[in-house]
Amino acid sequence: MTRNYTRPTPSRLALTLTATTFLIATNVYGAALASADDGPSVPPGTEAKPSAPVKVDANDPDLKLPDGATLAEPKVLDIKQVVEDQSGDERREDTNSDVKFALQAEVLFGKDSAKLSAKAKSRIAEIAEEIKAQNATKVRVFGFTDNLGSSAHGDVLSRKRANAVHGVLEDELNDSDITYEVRGYGEQYPIADNSTEAGRKKNRRVEVSFPRADN
């Protein structure tokens, strides 16, 4: 049996190669164009529109004050700045009207004690200088504990600790024009979670606060 083989003609082969080359080049060029557009795009549905999305009726009665009503006087909102040292042993809070220092009990006293250490007295003396700088005439000294032990014991201990801090401030300031408010709140007004030791440590504190000079 004799088999006949037909060899593709050069012109047909050249035409096939040309078409293939064109397709490959087109795909590569198209891909290059697609990746070259690195500019920001607008997500669908967020295109800018010439008009507001909702039309507001200026005469709507719900947008008007009732008869006899007036707007409240404008006022400056109270801004609070809080600074805490890395150890968390001391925190300072500044607002438009007051300055408050919160000192952890472990920094000031021994365990279950109201006796101040020499280092604690030195720190309280520095707070006294700040009180002088603010020309404050009223100083609040509040003591707090965690929720361990009885509530009655916490009340007594927090008051003794507040009294101890007050005594140092009074000696340092030596100013009869300054009035003091000294209280022991025990476990009331926690600033952290009493279910953890880290939280309880923050709650065992003495706070010294006074008005700013411009109030």
Summary of the structure (lengths in Angstrom):
residues: 215
radius of gyration: 38.1
end to end distance: 118.1
largest distance: 132.5
contacts: 499
relative contact order: 0.13
helix: 37%
strand: 18%
